[in-house]
Amino acid sequence: MSAAPSLLSPPCATAPGWLWRALRHRSFVIGAALSLLLAAAAMLSLVWTPWSPYEMNLPAKLQPPTGAHWLGTDAFGRDVASLLLVGARNSLLVGVIAVGIGLGLGTALGLLAAARRGWVEELIMRLADFSFAFPAIILAIMLTAVFGAGVVNSIIAIGIFNVPIFTRVTRASANAVWSREYILAARACGKGSWRITLEHVLPNILSVLIVQVSLRFAIAILAEAALSYLGLGTQPPQPSWGRMLSEAQERMFQAPLLAVWPGLAIALVVLGLNLLGDGLRDLLDPRLARKR
């Protein structure tokens, strides 16, 4: 028996047709453009930056934007544009790994809860509720107290915080699929719970997970910036948008642009990822697609 068509993606949607609707969706286009800008900045920093982000030049500190330093220099004479480019790479790395942890563990637990039900579902959901008592920042503080500050602890804290969110989303979406008629037909054909989960349930909730990934990615980048701002995230000499904001706070009257550039970068990336998530939700939901 072949897998049923997705309930959460537009029926009979061809790739050209979906692309045409996507290009007409304003939120999706703006969000995709801003998200691609983040990815492009991160990839560019791997091969080129205007200056070395680790090289200090104290005689050139706190310079305004010039032809040599497009966005000026910080209190140590480092090029701000180079720091932003490498900071984009670090933010992208933290977001990918942290959201990957939440997606992998949370999806597995949510599918297990929907497939087994009973005490298994109850145990998983109560553990998810319990984990909500420890936000990413609180968990990062606890990990820092035991293991010390660092980007690895930030990734672990943000990843663990994402697990119960993906668990609840997956379980709710999977329960809706398990009540469909073709699931009963699959059971009548002798398929077991795990085969039904992999062949029918998971493909039908992928669109929901894709939307959730884009939204949680924005939260992960914001959380990484907050942890770095507090000194719990990315440590020197690695550049970080959050730490750039923290360092700029002491020199707001001397060089206010030092706070503007990383703050603007964080705002644009979070805005782009949220718009991308909203656009994907509209495009992948057949009910919203038909309204359009």
N, C-alpha and C positions, 0 to 999 in steps of 0.2 A: 504493500500500500504506500503510495507516494505521500510526501509531506503535504499538509494542507496549505493553501495560500495564506500569506500573512494577513492577520486581522488588522495590523497596525500600520500597514503600508498601502498606498493607493492601489486598488485592483487594476490589473492589466496596464500598469504604468511602464511604458518603455523608457529606456535610458534617455533618448532625445527629448521625449515629452517631459520627463521629470526635470531634465536640465533646463528646458525652456521655462517651466514654472519656477524653478529656483532662481533663474536670472531675473525674473519679474518680481521676486519677493524682496522687498527693500531691506528688511531686517537680516535676511540670510546673506544678501550681497555685502552689506556693510560689515556684518559680523565676520564673514569669511575673509574679507579684505584685511580687517584688523588682525585676525588670527594668523593669516598668512604673513603679515608684516612681522609678527613676533617670531614665527618660524624662520623667516628670511634673515632677520637680525641675528638669531641664534646660529644659523648655518654660516652666515658671513663671518661671525666672530671666530669660527674655527680656522679660517684661512687668512683673515685680514682684519686689522683694526687700525685707525689712523695713527695711534701711538700705543706703546705698551701700557696696558692697564696696571701694571705692577711697578712701573718706573716712576720714582718721585723726583720732582724738580722744584725744590723749595723756593728758589728765586722767582719762579713763574707761578706761584700759588695765587689763587683767587682772581685769576684773570677773567675779564668778560669775554663773550664770544668774539673770536678773531678769525682771520683766514687760516691761521695755523691750528687753532683750537676752536672748532666750529661751535661748541657749546660751552666754552670756557674751561677753566681748570678748578680743581678742588683745593682744600686747605693744604694738601701735600704736593700740589703742582701736577697731579695726574690729570690726564685728558678725560673730561666728563663723557664725551661721545664714546670713547673706548670703554669706559666703565659701564655705560648703558648697554652697549652691545654684548659684552661678556656677562653682564647681569641678566640679560634676556636669556642667554644660554643656560645659566644656572637656574633661573625660574622655570624654564621649560623642562629641564632635567628633573627638578623636584616635582613638578606637576605630573609629568608622565609616570614616574615611578610610584608616587603616592597614590594617584588615581588608579594606576594598574593594580596596586595592592588591594585597594578597596573594591575594584571591579572583580578581580579574580576571587578573593575570599567571599565577598558579599554575594556575588552571583551564585557561587556554589552553595552557600548556606541557604539562600532564598529558594533555590531550586529544590534542595533537600527538604526544606520545610513544607513546600507545596506538594512534593511527591509523597512524603511519608505521613504528614498530618499527625494528629494525636499528640502524644507527649513529646515527640521529636520536634514538631512545629512549636509547641508551647515553650520548650526549653530554649530553642534558638531565638524566638522572639523576646523572651524575657532577658536573655543575655544581651540582645541588641538594645533593649530598653535600658539595661544597666549601663551599657557602654556610653549612652548619651549623657551620663552624669560626668563624663570626663572629656570636655572639649579639647580641641587640638592644642591650644595654648597651655591649658592646665596639665595635659599629658606631657607636653614638651618640658614643662617646668619640673615635673616628677622625674622624667628621664634625665634631664640635665643634672638634677641633684644627685643622681646615682652614677651616671656615666660621663657627665660633663657636656658642655655645649658643643654643637656641631651639626652639620647638614644632615648626617645620617639619622640622628635622633629626631630632627625635624621631619624627615621623610617618614620615619616610623610612626611618629605621632599623628601626622596628617593622614597617613594611610590607614591607621587603626580607626581614626575618626570617620573615615569614609566607609568602612566595612558595614556598620549597621544601616547606613543610609541605602547602600546598594542592596542589602539583605531585605529591607522592607519593600523597596520598589520592586525587586525581582519576585518576591513572594506574592505581592498583591497582583502583579501582572500575570504571573504563572497560574494563580488560582482562577483568574478569569478564563484562561485558556483551558484549564482542566475541566471546566464545566461545559465545554463545547461538545457538539454531537460527534464530531470526527474523532475525539478522544475516546468516546464510548465505542465507536467502531473499531479503533485500534486495539482497544482492550478485548473486544470480541474476536479479533483476529489472533489473539494470544500474545500480544506484545506486552513485555514487562514494563514496570514503572520507569526504569532508567532508559530503556530504549525509546519509550514515548517522550520522555523529557528531552532527550537529545535530538530526536527526529521531528518532533512536533511542537513541544513547548518552547524550547530555546529559540528556534528560528522565528517564532511568532512574537517574541518579546525583544528581539534584537534592536528594533527601532526605538523602543522605550529606553533601552540601555545606552544607545548612542546619544540620545538627547541628554540623558542624565550625566554621561561622561563629560560632555561639553560644559554643562553647568557646574559640575564638581571641579572641573579643571580650573575654572575661574576662581572658585573658592580656595582651591589649593594654592594658587599663585598669591592670592591675597593673604592667606594664612602664612605662607613662607615669608612674605614681606613683613608681616607683623612680628613673626618670631625673630627675624633678622634685626628688625628695629629694636626689639627688646634685648638683643645680644644673645639669643638662644639658637639662632639659625646659622646661616653661612658665616664662617669665621674668616678674619683677615688671613692672607692677603686677597682671598677670592672676592671679587666684586659682588654686591647684592643691592638691589633696588631699595630694600628696607633699611639696610645699614647706611646707604647713601642719604636717605631721609633723616636718619638718626644723627649722622655727622653734620648735615646741613642745618639742623635745628639750632646748633650752637652759634651759627653765623648768619642768622636770618637777616640781620640789618646790614652786615658787610656784603654778603653775596646772596640775595634772595633767590636768584635763579638756580642755585644748587639744590633747593627743595622743589623747584618747579619741574625740572626735567624728570627725576625719578617718579615724582607724584603723577605727572602727566602720563608717563609710560605705564604705570600700574593702572591708572584709570582707563586708559584706552584699551589695554589688553583685557581687563575685566569686562568692560562694556562690550568689546568685540565678541568675547566668548559667550556672554549672556545673550546677545543678539543672535549669534549663531545657533545657540540652543533653542531660542524661541522660533527661529526660522525653520530649523529641522523638525521641531514639534509640529508646526503648521503643515510642513510639506509631507511628513511621514504619517500623519493622522488622516485617514480617508474621509472622515466626517468634515474636518476643516478643509481638506483639499476639494471636496465637492462644493462647499460653500463658496470657494474662490472660483 
